[in-house]
């Protein structure tokens, strides 16, 4: 049986999703955004964190 999912890879995360995916708190996520270590994009009224930016943060890049 294949372990691959039929869901496409996420391109971006909401603040809540980023917290859940990284086990970091909202305050920590917002601190990384404010310091420029985490890039965000505003779309309408939503703040989206690109998946690549979140990966770089976690990998220490």
N, C-alpha and C positions, 0 to 999 in steps of 0.2 A: 504494500500500500504506500502511496506517495505521501510525503509530509508537506508538499507544497500546497499553498492556499490558492484559491481562485481569485483572491482579492489583490488588486494592483498595489504596488508599494506606495505608501503615502508620500505626497510631495510637500506637504506642510502640516503643521500642528497648531491647534489653538493653544492658549496659555494652559488651560486645564489639561489638555492631552499631553503637552510637553512635560508638565509636572508629573503626570502619571507614568509617562514613558521613561523618565529619567530618575524618578524617585526624589526629585528636588522640590522644594517648596516654592510657592508663588513669590515670596519675597526674594529668594535666591534667583529665580528666573528673571524677575524684574531688575535685580542688581546687575546681572550679566547683560541684560538689554541696555541699561543705562551706561554701563562701562564700555559698551561697544563690542564685547566678546560674543554677543549673540545678536544676529541680524534678524530684523522683523520686517514684514510688509503689511501695510494697512490696505485692506480691501473692503470698501464700504465702511461699516462700523466695526469690522473684525480685525484683530491683530493675528497675523499668521506668521509662524516661525518656520522658515524653510527647513526641510529635513536635513539638508547638507550642513546648514549652520548648526543645528542641534548635534549632529554627528561630530563635527569639528570640536565643539565645546567638550563633549564627552571624551573624545580621543586626545584632548589636551592641545589641540591645534590652534 
